[in-house]
């Protein structure tokens, strides 16, 4: 079984250098590590060329394309039976990878998702908590469970997104090539909306499949000043967009495969647009959403930015006219903004944090996604394989991780 690890990249060579190394350090001859360079003008091509590894594949779009198109071209260039995508400032845990492979070979699902760590690159002036990573007891050495597809579909239609986690994931998750082709509108168009990872996640929820979730981390979600998601969040809160959301919007305008809902610097709008595009493009209009709940959710992202809220109202009004949901939009406009998190979610988050440990990602004077992956691999060890074999409890495995963590610098 061949597994393709795909890293779409654009103008982030200084991060890609370390991200790529996390994948190439995997001791497995039957993987493919594919970098799809979106016509970067920095030293991305030069950085990739430094690595002498037959498993490494480099492709270049030749001219700037949208994120969607870059993801799509990467898929067409890949050859794996299963595919994992992650960003060029993210990383994978090399020593945990054998356990992921064993699960794929044993169960052969349509896809597997897992718990992922979060790491902020320690760039001056960027973020409050950077350079470290938190390991959670509840998200390590846990069970392998099947998805309840019907319940997730109902939650998605009702915009109860906080009740949908975990989702089937291709980004920091894994899908079979067969499933991606089988559920596409045509074999050369795997991604058919602007946010490619949520395009696949929502498609999987709405169309169904055999998916598993693993309560154990296999990768690290890095965030940096160049992250697209961070740019959107900054635009929502009016805290100073890094420019990435503006570039994202400009690239979407040149893409012939456009969403059915307009774009603005709003993460909830991107989710709604993806959801509506998948419904319409895949002939799923019989699955009726609760528009009032979706409209309220999208409008709440403009609570701190009046200009963004006005833009959102204009975009949603167009969609409401197309779907006959004008009354739902007016009701949503009259409602107070939706809270970012419920008290139940806040309490759950606090409990999780209380049973966790935050470590610095620094190792031998380096603090990057690569050094952080090394730190985590030491802390996690190979205990998950022993847990999966039924020879150790989750509690004992976590105790071992806490002991191993003491050799590294703790953070609050």
LUMPA-922462 format. One line per 2 residues: number of its first residue (from 1); their letters; for each residue z negated, x negated, y of C-alpha. Coordinates in Angstrom, 2 decimals. Each point is the difference from the previous one (the first is absolute). Example, Ala and Ser with C-alpha at 12.3 -4.5 7.8 and 13.67 -1.06 7.14 Angstrom:
BEGIN
1> AS> -7.80/-12.30/-4.50 ~ 0.66/-1.37/3.44;
# end
This chain:
BEGIN
1> XX> 0.00/0.00/0.00 ~ 1.10/-1.48/3.31;
3> XX> -1.96/0.74/3.18 ~ 1.55/-0.44/3.44;
5> XX> -2.33/-0.82/2.89 ~ 1.94/0.91/3.15;
7> XX> -0.92/-1.25/3.47 ~ 2.09/1.53/2.81;
9> XX> -0.28/-2.31/3.01 ~ 0.94/-0.14/3.66;
11> XX> -0.91/-2.70/2.53 ~ -3.31/-0.83/-1.70;
13> XX> 0.60/-3.41/-1.52 ~ -3.45/-1.29/0.96;
15> XX> -1.59/2.72/-2.14 ~ 2.65/0.12/-2.73;
17> XX> -0.63/-3.63/-0.94 ~ -3.46/0.89/-1.33;
19> XX> 0.86/3.49/-1.23 ~ 2.80/-1.40/-2.15;
21> XX> -2.26/-2.62/-1.51 ~ -2.40/2.64/-1.30;
23> XX> 2.83/1.43/-2.11 ~ 1.44/-3.34/-1.13;
25> XX> -3.43/-1.12/-1.24 ~ 0.12/2.73/-2.67;
27> XX> 0.22/-1.70/-3.40 ~ 2.66/2.25/-1.50;
29> XX> 3.61/-1.01/-0.76 ~ 1.21/3.62/-0.14;
31> XX> -0.42/0.88/3.65 ~ 2.47/-0.06/2.86;
33> XX> -1.19/-0.63/3.56 ~ 2.61/1.34/2.39;
35> XX> -0.10/-0.56/3.76 ~ 2.30/2.33/1.93;
37> XX> 0.42/-1.54/3.45 ~ 0.98/2.51/2.68;
39> XX> 2.17/-2.47/1.95 ~ -2.99/-1.92/1.38;
41> XX> 0.65/-2.42/2.84 ~ -3.09/-2.11/-0.74;
43> XX> -0.44/-2.55/-2.80 ~ -0.28/2.58/-2.82;
45> XX> 3.01/-1.33/-1.96 ~ -1.23/-3.58/0.37;
47> XX> -3.47/0.92/-1.27 ~ 1.37/1.73/-3.10;
49> XX> 2.28/-2.99/-0.69 ~ -3.05/-2.29/-0.24;
51> XX> -1.03/1.62/-3.28 ~ 1.63/-1.27/-3.17;
53> XX> -0.59/2.81/-2.47 ~ 2.69/1.62/-2.17;
55> XX> -1.84/3.35/0.27 ~ 0.54/0.08/3.78;
57> XX> 2.94/1.98/1.37 ~ 0.97/0.06/3.70;
59> XX> 2.34/2.55/1.54 ~ 0.91/0.47/3.64;
61> XX> 1.30/3.22/1.56 ~ 2.30/-2.01/2.28;
63> XX> -0.66/2.35/2.92 ~ -3.06/1.93/1.10;
65> XX> -0.52/3.22/-1.93 ~ -2.77/2.58/-0.16;
67> XX> -3.11/-0.48/-2.11 ~ 1.32/2.71/-2.32;
69> XX> 3.29/-1.79/-0.50 ~ -1.71/-3.35/-0.59;
71> XX> -2.19/1.57/-2.70 ~ 3.09/1.63/-1.51;
73> XX> 2.06/-3.18/-0.06 ~ -2.90/-1.85/-1.58;
75> XX> -0.16/2.56/-2.79 ~ 3.75/-0.32/-0.68;
77> XX> -0.33/-3.80/-0.14 ~ -3.00/0.08/-2.37;
79> XX> 0.18/0.01/-3.81 ~ -3.53/0.88/-1.18;
81> XX> -0.98/2.86/-2.29 ~ -2.91/0.60/2.37;
83> XX> -0.18/-0.70/3.72 ~ -2.88/-0.88/2.32;
85> XX> 0.57/-0.10/3.76 ~ -2.31/-1.55/2.56;
87> XX> 0.36/-1.28/3.55 ~ 0.59/-3.51/1.26;
89> XX> -3.56/-0.25/1.35 ~ -1.50/1.40/-3.24;
91> XX> -0.75/-1.66/-3.32 ~ -0.51/0.50/-3.71;
93> XX> -2.89/-1.32/-2.13 ~ 1.59/-2.48/-2.44;
95> XX> -2.87/-0.10/-2.51 ~ -0.29/3.81/-0.17;
97> XX> 3.72/0.48/-0.68 ~ -0.20/-0.51/-3.81;
99> XX> -2.28/3.06/-0.20 ~ 2.54/2.07/1.93;
101> XX> 2.76/-1.10/-2.35 ~ -2.07/0.94/-3.06;
103> XX> -0.54/3.52/1.41 ~ 3.72/0.44/0.68;
105> XX> 0.94/-1.18/-3.49 ~ -2.63/2.18/-1.67;
107> XX> 0.61/3.27/1.87 ~ 3.59/-0.40/1.34;
109> XX> -0.61/2.60/2.76 ~ 2.35/1.10/2.77;
111> XX> -2.34/-1.85/2.31 ~ -3.43/-1.58/0.49;
113> XX> -2.02/-0.14/3.18 ~ -3.14/-2.03/0.59;
115> XX> -2.73/-0.79/2.49 ~ 1.06/-2.50/2.62;
117> XX> -2.08/-2.27/2.18 ~ 0.50/-0.23/3.76;
119> XX> 0.25/-3.29/1.87 ~ 0.51/-0.55/3.73;
121> XX> 1.77/-3.21/0.90 ~ -2.30/-2.06/2.30;
123> XX> 2.32/-0.09/3.01 ~ -1.66/-0.56/3.37;
125> XX> -0.39/3.24/1.94 ~ 0.92/2.17/-3.00;
127> XX> -2.55/2.38/-1.47 ~ -3.77/0.02/-0.24;
129> XX> -0.43/-0.86/-3.68 ~ 2.59/-2.48/-1.17;
131> XX> 0.05/-2.93/-2.37 ~ -2.00/1.75/-2.69;
133> XX> 0.24/2.53/-2.80 ~ -2.40/2.58/-1.45;
135> XX> -0.39/0.51/-3.73 ~ -1.33/3.40/-1.10;
137> XX> -1.95/0.79/-3.15 ~ 1.66/3.44/-0.21;
139> XX> 3.46/-1.57/0.10 ~ -0.44/-2.82/-2.51;
141> XX> -0.04/-0.10/-3.82 ~ 0.45/3.79/-0.13;
143> XX> 1.85/2.50/-2.10 ~ 3.69/0.63/-0.59;
145> XX> 0.68/3.68/0.69 ~ 3.01/2.32/0.00;
147> XX> 0.98/1.92/3.13 ~ -0.51/3.73/0.39;
149> XX> 3.48/0.63/1.38 ~ -0.37/3.75/0.66;
151> XX> -3.14/-0.43/2.10 ~ 1.52/-2.79/2.06;
153> XX> 3.11/2.09/0.63 ~ -2.17/2.88/1.24;
155> XX> -1.96/-2.35/2.27 ~ 3.17/-1.50/1.45;
157> XX> 1.45/3.41/0.83 ~ -3.27/0.97/1.68;
159> XX> -0.25/-3.33/1.89 ~ -3.30/-0.84/-1.68;
161> XX> 0.98/-3.64/-0.03 ~ -3.59/-1.31/-0.33;
163> XX> -0.18/1.83/-3.36 ~ 3.20/-1.60/-1.30;
165> XX> -1.26/-3.52/-0.51 ~ 0.93/-1.88/-1.99;
167> XX> 3.75/0.51/0.24 ~ 2.76/-1.30/-2.27;
169> XX> 0.99/-3.17/1.86 ~ 2.95/-2.36/0.02;
171> XX> -1.41/-1.99/2.95 ~ -3.02/-1.76/-1.53;
173> XX> 0.78/1.96/-3.12 ~ 2.61/0.01/-2.74;
175> XX> 2.83/2.34/-1.02 ~ 2.46/-0.19/-2.86;
177> XX> 3.63/-0.57/0.90 ~ 0.91/2.93/-2.23;
179> XX> -2.21/2.44/1.95 ~ 1.28/-1.15/3.40;
181> XX> 3.63/0.47/-1.05 ~ -0.70/3.24/-1.88;
183> XX> -1.60/1.67/3.05 ~ 2.46/-1.33/2.61;
185> XX> 2.77/2.15/1.47 ~ 2.44/-2.71/-1.08;
187> XX> -0.46/-3.37/-1.78 ~ 0.81/-2.13/3.04;
189> XX> -2.34/1.93/2.34 ~ -3.52/-0.49/-1.31;
191> XX> -1.74/0.30/3.39 ~ 1.26/2.89/2.11;
193> XX> -2.45/0.27/2.90 ~ -1.30/-2.38/2.66;
195> XX> -3.40/-0.85/-1.54 ~ 1.11/-1.29/-3.42;
197> XX> -3.40/-0.29/-1.67 ~ -1.06/3.55/0.87;
199> XX> 3.49/1.23/-0.84 ~ -0.66/-1.05/-3.60;
201> XX> -3.64/1.13/-0.04 ~ 0.76/3.52/1.27;
203> XX> 3.04/0.26/-2.25 ~ -2.19/-0.83/-2.99;
205> XX> -2.58/2.61/1.02 ~ 2.60/2.73/0.56;
207> XX> 2.18/-0.79/-3.03 ~ -2.70/-1.06/-2.42;
209> XX> -0.13/-2.74/-2.61 ~ -2.37/-1.96/-2.21;
211> XX> -2.16/-2.11/2.30 ~ -3.19/-1.98/-0.46;
213> XX> -2.58/-1.32/2.42 ~ -2.13/-3.07/-0.62;
215> XX> -3.37/-0.48/1.69 ~ 0.50/-3.72/0.40;
217> XX> 1.82/-2.11/2.62 ~ 3.23/-1.82/-0.75;
219> XX> 1.17/-0.68/3.57 ~ -1.13/-0.50/3.60;
221> XX> 1.25/2.06/2.92 ~ 0.29/-2.41/2.91;
223> XX> 0.18/1.13/3.61 ~ 1.09/-2.15/2.91;
225> XX> 1.39/0.40/3.54 ~ 3.46/0.31/-1.62;
227> XX> -0.94/2.91/-2.31 ~ 2.02/3.18/0.52;
229> XX> -2.93/2.28/-0.79 ~ -2.17/-1.77/2.54;
231> XX> 2.65/0.52/2.67 ~ 0.08/3.74/-0.67;
233> XX> -3.80/0.25/0.14 ~ -0.08/-1.88/3.30;
235> XX> 2.57/2.40/1.40 ~ -2.12/2.97/-1.00;
237> XX> -3.14/-1.31/1.67 ~ 1.82/-1.56/2.96;
239> XX> -1.68/-3.34/-0.69 ~ 3.12/-2.09/0.42;
241> XX> 2.86/0.24/-2.47 ~ 0.92/-3.41/-1.41;
243> XX> 3.67/1.04/0.18 ~ 0.44/0.59/-3.71;
245> XX> 0.16/3.81/0.31 ~ 2.65/-0.34/2.74;
247> XX> 2.09/-2.27/-2.23 ~ -0.50/2.42/-2.90;
249> XX> 1.31/2.89/2.09 ~ 3.01/-2.01/1.24;
251> XX> 0.93/-0.98/-3.56 ~ -0.25/3.60/-1.18;
253> XX> 2.55/1.05/2.62 ~ 2.66/-2.20/-1.61;
255> XX> -0.74/1.33/-3.50 ~ 2.45/2.69/-1.19;
257> XX> -2.71/1.38/-2.31 ~ -2.29/1.64/2.57;
259> XX> -3.07/2.20/-0.37 ~ 0.19/3.74/0.66;
261> XX> -2.84/-0.31/2.55 ~ 0.07/-2.24/3.09;
263> XX> -1.95/-3.25/0.30 ~ -2.88/-1.00/2.30;
265> XX> -2.82/-2.56/-0.15 ~ -2.17/2.23/-2.16;
267> XX> -1.02/-0.70/-3.59 ~ -0.64/3.71/-0.76;
269> XX> 3.44/0.91/1.34 ~ 1.54/-2.64/-2.26;
271> XX> -1.80/1.57/-2.97 ~ 1.13/3.51/0.97;
273> XX> 3.56/-1.15/0.59 ~ 0.07/-1.71/-3.40;
275> XX> -1.39/3.11/-1.69 ~ 2.55/2.32/1.63;
277> XX> 2.88/-2.38/-0.68 ~ -0.86/-0.26/-3.69;
279> XX> -0.31/3.80/-0.31 ~ 3.34/0.60/1.66;
281> XX> 1.98/-2.90/-1.41 ~ -1.13/0.57/-3.57;
283> XX> 0.50/3.77/-0.03 ~ -3.72/0.82/-0.07;
285> XX> -0.01/2.63/2.78 ~ -1.63/2.44/-2.44;
287> XX> -3.18/-2.04/0.40 ~ -1.34/1.53/3.24;
289> XX> -2.33/-2.07/2.20 ~ -2.87/1.33/2.10;
291> XX> 1.67/-0.82/3.30 ~ -2.99/0.81/2.19;
293> XX> -2.13/-2.59/-1.79 ~ 2.79/-2.60/0.16;
295> XX> 0.68/0.66/3.70 ~ -3.69/-0.32/0.88;
297> XX> -0.22/-3.24/-1.95 ~ 2.99/-1.50/1.83;
299> XX> -1.13/1.15/3.46 ~ -3.45/-1.49/-0.53;
301> XX> 1.55/-3.47/0.00 ~ 0.72/0.47/3.72;
303> XX> -3.61/0.81/0.90 ~ -0.41/-3.26/1.97;
305> XX> 3.55/-0.20/1.32 ~ 1.25/3.00/2.04;
307> XX> 3.53/-1.37/0.24 ~ 0.19/-0.36/-3.77;
309> XX> -1.39/3.52/-0.48 ~ 2.68/1.46/2.28;
311> XX> 2.64/-1.85/-2.00 ~ -1.47/1.31/-3.26;
313> XX> 0.04/3.60/1.27 ~ 3.69/-0.36/0.86;
315> XX> 0.87/-1.45/-3.43 ~ -2.03/2.61/-1.88;
317> XX> 1.47/2.85/2.07 ~ 3.44/-0.97/-1.23;
319> XX> -1.17/-0.04/-3.60 ~ -1.84/3.31/0.44;
321> XX> 3.20/1.59/1.29 ~ 1.93/-1.30/-3.02;
323> XX> -2.56/1.33/-2.49 ~ -1.10/3.21/1.73;
325> XX> -3.55/-1.29/0.39 ~ -0.37/0.39/3.78;
327> XX> -3.15/2.13/-0.36 ~ -1.62/-2.69/-2.14;
329> XX> 0.75/-2.62/2.66 ~ -1.48/2.12/2.82;
331> XX> -3.13/0.59/-2.07 ~ -0.30/-3.75/-0.68;
333> XX> 0.39/-0.83/3.72 ~ -2.85/2.40/0.81;
335> XX> -2.34/-1.64/-2.53 ~ -2.31/-2.95/0.81;
337> XX> 1.16/-3.39/-1.30 ~ -0.68/-0.61/-3.65;
339> XX> -2.81/-2.55/-0.51 ~ 1.18/-3.34/-1.31;
341> XX> -2.54/0.17/-2.84 ~ -2.31/2.75/-1.26;
343> XX> -3.73/-0.64/-0.32 ~ 0.45/0.00/-3.77;
345> XX> 2.63/-2.72/0.26 ~ -2.21/-2.03/2.35;
347> XX> -2.95/0.27/-2.40 ~ 2.16/-1.02/-2.95;
349> XX> 1.31/-2.96/1.98 ~ -3.55/-1.08/0.89;
351> XX> -1.13/0.21/-3.63 ~ 2.99/-2.05/-1.12;
353> XX> -0.74/-2.66/2.62 ~ -3.65/-0.15/-1.05;
355> XX> 1.13/-0.96/-3.52 ~ 2.44/-2.69/1.06;
357> XX> 0.10/-3.60/1.08 ~ 2.12/-1.46/2.81;
359> XX> 1.15/-3.58/-0.38 ~ 1.81/-2.40/2.26;
361> XX> 3.51/-0.79/-1.18 ~ -0.46/-3.65/0.95;
363> XX> 0.40/-2.60/-2.71 ~ 0.29/-3.77/0.54;
365> XX> 0.48/0.50/3.74 ~ 2.81/2.58/-0.38;
367> XX> -0.29/3.71/0.75 ~ 3.19/1.81/-1.03;
369> XX> 1.02/2.73/-2.42 ~ 0.45/-2.79/-2.59;
371> XX> -3.48/-1.48/0.38 ~ -1.42/3.54/-0.04;
373> XX> 1.84/0.73/-3.27 ~ -1.53/-3.16/-1.49;
375> XX> -3.49/1.05/1.11 ~ 0.39/3.48/-1.46;
377> XX> 1.41/-1.27/-3.29 ~ -3.07/-2.20/-0.44;
379> XX> -2.37/2.86/0.85 ~ 1.74/2.55/-2.24;
381> XX> 0.64/-2.47/-2.81 ~ 1.57/1.38/-3.18;
383> XX> -2.77/2.53/-0.67 ~ 2.29/2.99/0.44;
385> XX> 1.84/-0.95/-3.19 ~ -3.35/-0.06/-1.81;
387> XX> -0.93/3.38/1.47 ~ 3.36/1.46/-1.08;
389> XX> -0.66/-1.29/-3.51 ~ -3.34/1.86/-0.03;
391> XX> -2.01/-3.21/-0.32 ~ -1.75/0.11/3.39;
393> XX> -1.23/2.75/2.30 ~ 1.18/0.45/3.57;
395> XX> -3.57/-0.60/1.20 ~ -0.23/-3.35/-1.82;
397> XX> 3.42/-1.03/1.29 ~ -1.04/0.82/3.58;
399> XX> -3.23/-2.00/-0.43 ~ 2.10/-2.98/-1.04;
401> XX> 2.23/0.42/3.06 ~ -3.04/0.02/2.31;
403> XX> -1.27/-3.22/-1.57 ~ 3.37/-1.71/0.40;
405> XX> 0.27/1.19/3.60 ~ -3.03/-2.07/1.00;
407> XX> 2.06/-3.17/0.03 ~ 1.99/1.36/2.95;
409> XX> -0.89/0.88/3.58 ~ -1.34/3.53/0.42;
411> XX> 0.86/2.15/3.02 ~ -1.50/3.19/1.40;
# end
